[in-house]
Amino acid sequence: MTPERLQKMLTVLQKRQNDLTVVLENVFDPHNVSAVMRSCDAVGVQEIFVVDTIAPPAKRWGYRSSGSAYKWITVHQFTNLDACITAVRQKYERILTTHLAADAVSLYELDLTLKLGLVFGNEQNGVSAELNAAADGNFVIPQIGMIPSLNISVACAVTLYEAYRQKRLAGHYAAQKLSSEEFQKLKTQWSANEKNV
């Protein structure tokens, strides 16, 4: 590994956020999952949770759409919804779903500097009733067009960039947020991944 590449890795790790994650529920298209990974990497989200309760868990992601982001993102896969929710709750204070409901608030009214798990659901049916019931609230991305929703990977990207904007203004990227142990563990993993870029 060149010194320049190592410095790039260290710089990226220093800006990784350990208080924001994405949860994907029954997102069937591996290209959508990979596009989400790419957006997560772009704004410093280190881990995502993928729960598949309908179809078998994916063995491969859409590599082209991820732009190799799958090598730099930690993916936790589940086949049991309760187990996934429990795992997210262990690290994040609130779980918010994207759901078109009367009590949904605008994305732009949320405080995205908190320790949050942001849930995005199935391409056709959205977030399940079970996960909506377990969440602390839900939000929508305001739209003025004829179609009431965005593609899941686009919706996630819009949401993550609003989180990035808020977190940057709050100084979240100014200092390392990963613990020394987390930092070293990821540095070791990423160095190994570098061989396969």
VOLOGU-749217 format. One line per 10 residues: number of its first residue (from 1); their letters; for each residue x, z, y of N, C-alpha, C. Coordinates in nm, 4 decimals, always signed. Atoms other than C-alpha are relative to their C-alpha. Example, Ala and Ser with C-alpha at 12.3 -4.5 7.8 and 13.67 -1.06 7.14 Angstrom:
REM residues 2
1> as> +0.0890,+0.0000,-0.1190,+1.2300,+0.7800,-0.4500,+0.0900,+0.0000,+0.1200 | -0.0820,-0.0060,-0.1190,+1.3670,+0.7140,-0.1060,-0.0770,+0.0730,+0.1090
***
This chain:
REM residues 197
1> mtperlqkml> +0.0838,+0.0000,-0.1183,+0.0000,+0.0000,+0.0000,+0.0885,+0.0000,+0.1250 | -0.0800,+0.0059,-0.1221,+0.1346,-0.0908,+0.3428,-0.0280,+0.1224,+0.0876 | +0.0231,-0.1126,-0.0919,+0.1778,+0.1803,+0.6084,-0.1225,-0.0231,+0.0885 | +0.1154,+0.0321,-0.0849,-0.0833,-0.0009,+0.8197,-0.1315,+0.0258,-0.0733 | +0.1218,-0.0201,+0.0788,-0.3394,+0.0060,+0.5395,-0.0250,+0.1496,-0.0227 | +0.0134,-0.1435,+0.0171,-0.2731,+0.3746,+0.4735,-0.0535,+0.0642,+0.1280 | +0.0460,-0.0561,-0.1274,-0.3201,+0.4538,+0.8423,-0.1467,-0.0325,+0.0241 | +0.1408,+0.0384,-0.0132,-0.6476,+0.2618,+0.8417,-0.0880,+0.0935,-0.0842 | +0.0755,-0.0890,+0.0871,-0.7711,+0.4690,+0.5465,-0.0102,+0.1400,+0.0592 | -0.0003,-0.1338,-0.0559,-0.6712,+0.7968,+0.7119,-0.0887,+0.0091,+0.1241
11> tvlqkrqndl> +0.0825,+0.0037,-0.1207,-0.8374,+0.6984,+1.0389,-0.1480,-0.0012,-0.0352 | +0.1398,+0.0075,+0.0439,-1.1609,+0.6103,+0.8594,-0.0451,+0.1337,-0.0576 | +0.0351,-0.1285,+0.0600,-1.1576,+0.9328,+0.6576,-0.0195,+0.1088,+0.1061 | +0.0119,-0.1002,-0.1055,-1.1114,+1.1372,+0.9748,-0.1333,-0.0085,+0.0736 | +0.1286,+0.0176,-0.0680,-1.4409,+0.9973,+1.1043,-0.1193,+0.0050,-0.0955 | +0.1094,-0.0094,+0.0968,-1.6433,+1.0361,+0.7849,-0.0883,+0.1203,+0.0331 | +0.0990,-0.1017,-0.0328,-1.9620,+1.2363,+0.8374,-0.0530,+0.0647,-0.1271 | +0.0476,-0.0711,+0.1185,-2.0582,+1.5052,+0.5864,-0.1362,+0.0658,+0.0228 | +0.1303,-0.0596,-0.0313,-2.3930,+1.5893,+0.7475,-0.1114,-0.1035,+0.0117 | +0.1012,+0.1053,-0.0028,-2.5818,+1.2620,+0.7095,+0.0111,-0.0804,-0.1286
21> tvvlenvfdp> -0.0001,+0.0792,+0.1221,-2.6843,+1.0806,+0.3949,-0.1242,-0.0870,-0.0053 | +0.1135,+0.0891,+0.0250,-2.9198,+0.8104,+0.2725,-0.0447,+0.0209,-0.1436 | +0.0595,-0.0079,+0.1327,-3.1552,+0.8439,-0.0231,-0.0813,-0.1266,-0.0223 | +0.0740,+0.1216,+0.0349,-3.2833,+0.5262,-0.1892,-0.0840,+0.0277,-0.1232 | +0.0903,-0.0266,+0.1111,-3.5883,+0.5615,-0.4117,-0.0554,-0.1304,-0.0564 | +0.0511,+0.1170,+0.0717,-3.6590,+0.2849,-0.6635,+0.0163,-0.1300,+0.0784 | -0.0335,+0.1262,-0.0666,-3.4922,+0.0144,-0.4576,+0.0555,-0.0927,-0.1074 | -0.0320,+0.0803,+0.1170,-3.4806,-0.2618,-0.7167,+0.1088,-0.1043,+0.0229 | -0.0943,+0.1085,-0.0250,-3.2731,-0.5319,-0.5503,+0.1401,+0.0573,+0.0243 | -0.1354,-0.0553,-0.0183,-2.9029,-0.4476,-0.5967,+0.0658,-0.0469,+0.1295
31> hnvsavmrsc> -0.0558,+0.0474,-0.1277,-2.8249,-0.6578,-0.2883,-0.0460,+0.0886,+0.1157 | +0.0459,-0.0939,-0.1021,-3.0394,-0.4228,-0.0785,+0.0809,+0.1287,-0.0043 | -0.0807,-0.1221,+0.0137,-2.8532,-0.1221,-0.2169,+0.1397,-0.0239,+0.0562 | -0.1355,+0.0304,-0.0474,-2.5217,-0.2904,-0.1449,+0.0052,-0.0161,+0.1508 | +0.0050,+0.0144,-0.1456,-2.6250,-0.3817,+0.2083,-0.0092,+0.1372,+0.0666 | +0.0078,-0.1373,-0.0510,-2.7157,-0.0155,+0.2647,+0.1381,+0.0656,-0.0056 | -0.1356,-0.0549,+0.0109,-2.3715,+0.0860,+0.1380,+0.0883,-0.0498,+0.1140 | -0.0832,+0.0589,-0.1050,-2.2127,-0.1500,+0.3873,-0.0306,+0.0635,+0.1359 | +0.0386,-0.0650,-0.1257,-2.4114,+0.0007,+0.6752,+0.0477,+0.1443,+0.0040 | -0.0482,-0.1382,+0.0065,-2.3252,+0.3522,+0.5592,+0.1483,+0.0069,+0.0308
41> davgvqeifv> -0.1438,+0.0031,-0.0263,-1.9556,+0.2696,+0.5542,+0.0278,-0.0254,+0.1476 | -0.0239,+0.0387,-0.1387,-1.9814,+0.1161,+0.9008,-0.0168,+0.1160,+0.0974 | +0.0241,-0.1111,-0.0922,-2.1131,+0.4367,+1.0601,+0.0580,+0.1321,-0.0497 | -0.0699,-0.1190,+0.0465,-1.9117,+0.6846,+0.8528,-0.0770,+0.0888,-0.0949 | +0.0730,-0.0778,+0.1006,-2.1733,+0.8024,+0.6013,+0.0738,-0.0151,-0.1321 | -0.0846,+0.0065,+0.1195,-1.9735,+0.8924,+0.2903,-0.0775,-0.0104,-0.1300 | +0.0695,-0.0020,+0.1287,-2.2351,+0.9504,+0.0224,-0.1446,-0.0431,+0.0138 | +0.1410,+0.0328,+0.0067,-2.5714,+0.8127,-0.0787,-0.0540,+0.0467,-0.1346 | +0.0696,-0.0408,+0.1208,-2.8249,+0.9196,-0.3380,-0.0952,-0.1113,-0.0407 | +0.0841,+0.1086,+0.0509,-2.9932,+0.6554,-0.5527,-0.0800,+0.0538,-0.1179
51> vdtiappakr> +0.0845,-0.0497,+0.1076,-3.2900,+0.7591,-0.7646,-0.0869,-0.1139,-0.0528 | +0.0782,+0.1041,+0.0680,-3.4480,+0.5203,-1.0158,-0.0877,+0.0674,-0.1048 | +0.0915,-0.0623,+0.0954,-3.7562,+0.6576,-1.1890,-0.0881,-0.1030,-0.0704 | +0.0832,+0.1060,+0.0587,-3.9158,+0.3228,-1.2779,+0.0825,-0.0930,-0.0873 | -0.0884,+0.0909,+0.0743,-3.6361,+0.0904,-1.3851,+0.1291,+0.0735,-0.0353 | -0.1287,-0.0629,+0.0325,-3.3028,+0.1760,-1.5503,+0.0945,-0.0041,+0.1198 | -0.0966,+0.0006,-0.1102,-3.0238,+0.2688,-1.3076,+0.0868,-0.1247,-0.0035 | -0.0840,+0.1196,-0.0092,-2.8178,-0.0233,-1.1842,+0.1395,+0.0300,-0.0536 | -0.1387,-0.0129,+0.0475,-2.4852,-0.0771,-1.3568,+0.0961,-0.0709,+0.0939 | -0.0817,+0.0737,-0.0963,-2.3604,-0.3170,-1.0908,-0.0793,-0.0160,+0.1290
61> wgyrssgsay> +0.0636,+0.0242,-0.1291,-2.4317,-0.3611,-0.7227,+0.0253,-0.1444,+0.0398 | -0.0256,+0.1338,-0.0529,-2.4476,-0.6842,-0.5244,+0.1322,+0.0010,+0.0750 | -0.1341,-0.0162,-0.0568,-2.0744,-0.7008,-0.4623,+0.0203,-0.0781,+0.1290 | -0.0200,+0.0789,-0.1220,-2.0862,-0.9802,-0.2055,-0.0684,+0.0633,+0.1200 | +0.0725,-0.0579,-0.1132,-2.3505,-0.8108,+0.0071,+0.0584,+0.1345,+0.0423 | -0.0594,-0.1284,-0.0384,-2.1581,-0.4824,+0.0001,+0.1298,-0.0179,+0.0769 | -0.1280,+0.0201,-0.0665,-1.8380,-0.6387,+0.1335,+0.1043,+0.0989,-0.0477 | -0.0868,-0.0976,+0.0666,-1.6526,-0.4024,-0.1066,-0.0287,+0.1441,+0.0421 | +0.0316,-0.1356,-0.0454,-1.8224,-0.1002,+0.0552,-0.0211,+0.0956,-0.1169 | +0.0227,-0.0856,+0.1172,-1.9086,+0.0286,-0.2933,+0.1274,+0.0747,-0.0407
71> kwitvhqftn> -0.1252,-0.0672,+0.0344,-1.5396,+0.1206,-0.3271,+0.0282,+0.1202,+0.0901 | -0.0311,-0.1041,-0.0982,-1.5476,+0.3518,-0.0266,-0.1157,+0.0977,+0.0192 | +0.1181,-0.0848,-0.0106,-1.8924,+0.5122,-0.0664,-0.0185,+0.0761,-0.1316 | +0.0305,-0.0799,+0.1184,-1.9761,+0.7951,-0.3072,-0.1482,-0.0155,-0.0319 | +0.1388,+0.0238,+0.0395,-2.2941,+0.7074,-0.4991,-0.0396,+0.0997,-0.1091 | +0.0556,-0.0931,+0.0984,-2.4947,+0.9766,-0.6790,-0.1264,-0.0638,-0.0565 | +0.1160,+0.0647,+0.0620,-2.7396,+0.8207,-0.9269,-0.0823,+0.0999,-0.0799 | +0.0932,-0.0881,+0.0701,-3.0465,+0.9952,-1.0677,-0.1119,-0.0817,-0.0634 | +0.1208,+0.0576,+0.0589,-3.3336,+0.9097,-1.2980,-0.1163,+0.0982,+0.0098 | +0.1016,-0.1030,-0.0156,-3.5257,+1.2285,-1.2176,-0.0126,+0.0344,+0.1481
81> ldacitavrq> +0.0193,-0.0204,-0.1433,-3.6773,+1.2692,-0.8722,+0.0268,+0.1438,+0.0419 | -0.0213,-0.1408,-0.0352,-3.6781,+1.6503,-0.8724,+0.1485,+0.0347,+0.0040 | -0.1445,-0.0265,+0.0026,-3.3093,+1.6582,-0.9662,+0.0675,-0.0586,+0.1229 | -0.0568,+0.0635,-0.1190,-3.2299,+1.4185,-0.6834,-0.0307,+0.0823,+0.1244 | +0.0392,-0.0795,-0.1165,-3.4252,+1.6218,-0.4275,+0.0801,+0.1302,+0.0050 | -0.0767,-0.1247,+0.0068,-3.2524,+1.9416,-0.5435,+0.1443,-0.0224,+0.0457 | -0.1387,+0.0304,-0.0369,-2.9091,+1.7792,-0.5061,+0.0128,-0.0253,+0.1499 | -0.0041,+0.0275,-0.1438,-2.9888,+1.6562,-0.1553,-0.0185,+0.1301,+0.0785 | +0.0288,-0.1262,-0.0690,-3.1287,+1.9952,-0.0511,+0.1198,+0.0956,-0.0015 | -0.1167,-0.0878,+0.0067,-2.8056,+2.1664,-0.1585,+0.0977,-0.0246,+0.1145
91> kyeriltthl> -0.0975,+0.0347,-0.1027,-2.6141,+1.9875,+0.1163,-0.0603,-0.0316,+0.1367 | +0.0623,+0.0458,-0.1241,-2.8653,+1.8766,+0.3797,-0.1222,+0.0851,+0.0330 | +0.1039,-0.0934,-0.0434,-3.1085,+2.0851,+0.5839,-0.1398,-0.0605,-0.0017 | +0.1317,+0.0633,-0.0095,-3.3896,+1.8345,+0.6235,+0.0016,-0.1343,-0.0717 | +0.0202,+0.1309,+0.0618,-3.5229,+1.5348,+0.4350,-0.1116,-0.0701,+0.0758 | +0.0984,+0.0780,-0.0748,-3.7046,+1.2682,+0.6356,-0.0222,-0.1333,-0.0694 | +0.0326,+0.1269,+0.0649,-3.8860,+0.9715,+0.4856,-0.0453,-0.1023,+0.1030 | +0.0569,+0.1084,-0.0796,-3.9717,+0.6356,+0.6329,-0.1345,-0.0330,-0.0630 | +0.1338,+0.0142,+0.0577,-4.3467,+0.6196,+0.5855,-0.1005,-0.0254,+0.1113 | +0.1027,+0.0310,-0.0987,-4.6295,+0.4583,+0.7795,-0.1179,+0.0952,-0.0195
101> aadavslyel> +0.1060,-0.0998,+0.0110,-4.8559,+0.7602,+0.8276,-0.0385,+0.0465,+0.1401 | +0.0503,-0.0430,-0.1303,-5.0611,+0.9112,+1.1081,+0.0921,+0.1013,+0.0667 | -0.0862,-0.1035,-0.0578,-4.8134,+1.1967,+1.1512,+0.1455,-0.0448,+0.0162 | -0.1373,+0.0503,-0.0126,-4.5031,+0.9766,+1.1553,+0.0413,-0.0030,+0.1469 | -0.0533,+0.0053,-0.1363,-4.2839,+1.0047,+1.4628,+0.0946,-0.1183,+0.0120 | -0.0916,+0.1107,-0.0249,-4.0745,+0.7356,+1.6209,+0.1431,+0.0401,-0.0347 | -0.1421,-0.0217,+0.0257,-3.7144,+0.7047,+1.5053,+0.0701,+0.0539,+0.1237 | -0.0700,-0.0336,-0.1237,-3.6144,+0.7428,+1.8695,-0.0396,+0.1361,+0.0565 | +0.0347,-0.1365,-0.0377,-3.7786,+1.0861,+1.8939,+0.0714,+0.1023,-0.0888 | -0.0670,-0.0891,+0.0941,-3.5675,+1.2316,+1.6111,+0.1343,+0.0480,+0.0530
111> dltlklglvf> -0.1361,-0.0492,-0.0233,-3.2604,+1.4503,+1.6475,+0.0800,-0.0317,-0.1262 | -0.0759,+0.0455,+0.1163,-3.0260,+1.2693,+1.4115,+0.1399,+0.0600,-0.0056 | -0.1280,-0.0708,+0.0064,-2.7355,+1.5044,+1.4789,-0.0072,+0.1191,-0.0957 | +0.0169,-0.1091,+0.0960,-2.8772,+1.7575,+1.2303,+0.0517,-0.0420,-0.1373 | -0.0420,+0.0323,+0.1371,-2.7833,+1.7749,+0.8604,-0.1197,-0.0620,-0.0720 | +0.1186,+0.0734,+0.0434,-3.0195,+1.5076,+0.7348,+0.0233,-0.0882,-0.1215 | +0.0098,+0.1014,+0.1031,-3.1123,+1.3087,+0.4286,-0.1111,-0.0949,+0.0414 | +0.0961,+0.1010,-0.0443,-3.2886,+0.9864,+0.5315,-0.0419,-0.0837,-0.1200 | +0.0507,+0.0627,+0.1217,-3.5115,+0.8366,+0.2611,-0.0616,-0.1363,+0.0301 | +0.0570,+0.1346,-0.0078,-3.5908,+0.4684,+0.2181,-0.0506,-0.0368,-0.1387
121> gneqngvsae> +0.0657,+0.0199,+0.1284,-3.8276,+0.3547,-0.0536,-0.0001,-0.1421,-0.0508 | +0.0145,+0.1263,+0.0712,-3.9164,+0.0699,-0.2824,-0.0423,-0.1140,+0.0935 | +0.0247,+0.1161,-0.0846,-3.9318,-0.2800,-0.1331,-0.1490,-0.0314,+0.0191 | +0.1425,+0.0333,-0.0103,-4.3056,-0.3186,-0.2043,-0.0873,+0.1200,+0.0334 | +0.0895,-0.1154,-0.0130,-4.4541,+0.0307,-0.2211,+0.0518,+0.1109,+0.0895 | -0.0553,-0.1024,-0.0869,-4.2255,+0.2316,+0.0024,+0.0362,+0.1271,-0.0754 | -0.0348,-0.1295,+0.0569,-4.1521,+0.5989,-0.0592,-0.1199,+0.0527,-0.0799 | +0.1071,-0.0514,+0.0858,-4.3513,+0.7626,-0.3401,-0.0714,+0.1186,+0.0646 | +0.0772,-0.1140,-0.0486,-4.6230,+1.0199,-0.2714,+0.0723,+0.1302,-0.0307 | -0.0710,-0.1217,+0.0398,-4.4128,+1.2781,-0.4577,+0.1147,+0.0312,+0.0958
131> lnaaadgnfv> -0.1127,-0.0227,-0.0895,-4.1114,+1.2309,-0.2355,-0.0484,+0.0265,+0.1422 | +0.0576,-0.0288,-0.1315,-4.3230,+1.2176,+0.0802,-0.0450,+0.1453,+0.0083 | +0.0485,-0.1381,+0.0014,-4.4764,+1.5504,-0.0208,+0.1148,+0.1002,+0.0058 | -0.1154,-0.0906,+0.0028,-4.1321,+1.7044,-0.0728,+0.0812,-0.0043,+0.1289 | -0.0796,+0.0185,-0.1209,-3.9967,+1.5823,+0.2617,-0.0448,+0.0942,+0.1111 | +0.0283,-0.0864,-0.1150,-3.9856,+1.7740,+0.5899,-0.0681,-0.0753,+0.1132 | +0.0634,+0.0820,-0.1024,-4.1331,+1.4884,+0.7895,+0.0257,-0.1461,-0.0284 | -0.0240,+0.1433,+0.0173,-4.1475,+1.1144,+0.8221,+0.0031,-0.0698,+0.1345 | -0.0174,+0.0735,-0.1248,-4.0665,+0.8549,+1.0821,-0.0225,-0.1487,-0.0229 | +0.0152,+0.1448,+0.0034,-4.1226,+0.4923,+1.1664,+0.0937,-0.0601,+0.1032
141> ipqigmipsl> -0.0762,+0.0765,-0.0985,-3.9156,+0.2313,+1.3442,-0.1014,-0.0787,+0.0815 | +0.1013,+0.0683,-0.0804,-4.1291,+0.1090,+1.6366,+0.0152,-0.1512,-0.0073 | -0.0001,+0.1453,+0.0071,-4.2269,-0.2561,+1.6088,-0.1204,-0.0542,+0.0750 | +0.1092,+0.0606,-0.0750,-4.4435,-0.4913,+1.8122,-0.0372,-0.1375,-0.0555 | +0.0299,+0.1285,+0.0618,-4.4640,-0.7859,+1.5740,-0.1193,+0.0089,-0.0930 | +0.1133,+0.0083,+0.0918,-4.7259,-0.8972,+1.3240,+0.0265,+0.0719,-0.1314 | -0.0355,-0.0608,+0.1278,-4.5384,-0.7669,+1.0198,+0.0338,+0.1471,+0.0252 | -0.0130,-0.1424,-0.0339,-4.5540,-0.3846,+1.0058,+0.1271,+0.0690,-0.0491 | -0.1188,-0.0678,+0.0518,-4.2217,-0.3192,+0.8336,+0.1188,-0.0946,-0.0047 | -0.1239,+0.0761,+0.0122,-3.8594,-0.4309,+0.8083,+0.0465,+0.0012,-0.1447
151> nisvacavtl> -0.0686,-0.0064,+0.1286,-3.6577,-0.5167,+0.5012,+0.0700,+0.1347,-0.0092 | -0.0527,-0.1357,+0.0160,-3.5301,-0.1906,+0.3565,+0.1440,+0.0138,+0.0496 | -0.1394,-0.0114,-0.0439,-3.1636,-0.2643,+0.4231,+0.0112,-0.0121,+0.1515 | +0.0011,+0.0127,-0.1462,-3.2408,-0.3683,+0.7812,-0.0512,+0.1296,+0.0628 | +0.0542,-0.1263,-0.0509,-3.4539,-0.0573,+0.8386,+0.1055,+0.1104,-0.0065 | -0.1053,-0.1009,+0.0148,-3.1697,+0.1566,+0.7088,+0.1092,-0.0212,+0.1045 | -0.1051,+0.0283,-0.0977,-2.9148,-0.0165,+0.9323,-0.0423,+0.0400,+0.1412 | +0.0508,-0.0377,-0.1323,-3.1313,+0.0282,+1.2434,+0.0030,+0.1526,+0.0160 | +0.0047,-0.1463,-0.0038,-3.1782,+0.3970,+1.1610,+0.1405,+0.0594,+0.0085 | -0.1363,-0.0530,-0.0001,-2.8097,+0.4570,+1.0881,+0.0706,-0.0230,+0.1328
161> yeayrqkrla> -0.0656,+0.0242,-0.1283,-2.7009,+0.2978,+1.4130,-0.0574,+0.0862,+0.1116 | +0.0529,-0.0985,-0.0951,-2.9392,+0.5203,+1.6084,+0.0654,+0.1362,-0.0260 | -0.0709,-0.1240,+0.0329,-2.7837,+0.8140,+1.4210,+0.1433,-0.0051,+0.0532 | -0.1371,+0.0168,-0.0511,-2.4368,+0.6797,+1.5076,+0.0041,+0.0212,+0.1514 | +0.0042,-0.0132,-0.1456,-2.5321,+0.6542,+1.8748,-0.0125,+0.1470,+0.0400 | +0.0212,-0.1406,-0.0331,-2.6612,+1.0120,+1.8864,+0.1207,+0.0859,-0.0376 | -0.1118,-0.0807,+0.0476,-2.3741,+1.1555,+1.6834,+0.1262,-0.0255,+0.0825 | -0.1176,+0.0305,-0.0831,-2.1104,+0.9758,+1.8894,-0.0111,+0.0707,+0.1349 | +0.0201,-0.0675,-0.1281,-2.2611,+1.1091,+2.2133,+0.0172,+0.1516,-0.0139 | -0.0129,-0.1446,+0.0244,-2.2638,+1.4582,+2.0574,+0.1416,+0.0391,-0.0429
171> ghyaaqklss> -0.1389,-0.0311,+0.0338,-1.8919,+1.4323,+1.9706,+0.0286,+0.0140,-0.1473 | -0.0185,-0.0172,+0.1440,-1.9359,+1.4180,+1.5940,+0.1168,-0.0806,-0.0578 | -0.1105,+0.0826,+0.0510,-1.6673,+1.1515,+1.5552,+0.1342,+0.0379,+0.0625 | -0.1215,-0.0356,-0.0735,-1.4135,+1.3242,+1.7766,+0.0964,+0.0847,-0.0823 | -0.0849,-0.0857,+0.0828,-1.2833,+1.5636,+1.5093,-0.0386,-0.0185,-0.1462 | +0.0249,+0.0141,+0.1437,-1.2525,+1.5571,+1.1315,-0.1096,+0.0951,-0.0453 | +0.1104,-0.0825,+0.0493,-1.5709,+1.6813,+0.9625,+0.0146,+0.0327,-0.1483 | -0.0227,-0.0298,+0.1407,-1.4607,+1.6614,+0.5995,+0.0907,+0.1217,-0.0129 | -0.0925,-0.1087,+0.0279,-1.3006,+1.9731,+0.4574,+0.1322,-0.0597,-0.0473 | -0.1304,+0.0483,+0.0464,-0.9320,+1.9440,+0.3676,-0.0075,-0.0439,-0.1461
181> eefqklktqw> +0.0149,+0.0339,+0.1419,-1.0304,+1.9412,-0.0001,-0.0725,-0.1332,-0.0178 | +0.0743,+0.1265,+0.0066,-1.2871,+1.6631,+0.0492,+0.0886,-0.1164,+0.0452 | -0.0866,+0.1038,-0.0554,-1.0388,+1.4667,+0.2579,+0.1031,-0.0458,-0.1024 | -0.1046,+0.0331,+0.0960,-0.7622,+1.4840,-0.0029,-0.0564,-0.0679,-0.1247 | +0.0629,+0.0596,+0.1175,-0.9972,+1.4025,-0.2897,-0.0349,-0.1457,+0.0261 | +0.0363,+0.1378,-0.0337,-1.1269,+1.0910,-0.1148,+0.1242,-0.0855,+0.0240 | -0.1249,+0.0743,-0.0217,-0.7771,+0.9892,-0.0079,+0.0580,-0.0462,-0.1341 | -0.0502,+0.0355,+0.1332,-0.6712,+0.9953,-0.3740,-0.0852,-0.1095,-0.0633 | +0.0909,+0.1013,+0.0565,-0.9801,+0.7994,-0.4852,+0.0181,-0.1345,+0.0690 | -0.0124,+0.1246,-0.0757,-0.9430,+0.5428,-0.2101,+0.1334,-0.0680,-0.0269
191> saneknv> -0.1308,+0.0588,+0.0320,-0.5733,+0.4933,-0.2856,-0.0054,-0.0720,-0.1321 | +0.0174,+0.0652,+0.1298,-0.6681,+0.4131,-0.6444,-0.0852,-0.1249,+0.0151 | +0.0868,+0.1151,-0.0202,-0.9459,+0.1806,-0.5266,+0.0730,-0.1154,+0.0678 | -0.0736,+0.1011,-0.0764,-0.7007,-0.0014,-0.3032,+0.0642,-0.1034,-0.0924 | -0.0623,+0.0917,+0.0957,-0.5415,-0.1559,-0.6111,-0.0957,-0.1122,-0.0401 | +0.0996,+0.0975,+0.0473,-0.8671,-0.3376,-0.6834,-0.0689,-0.0750,+0.1118 | +0.0621,+0.0707,-0.1115,-0.9473,-0.4700,-0.3367,+0.0193,-0.1503,-0.0132
***
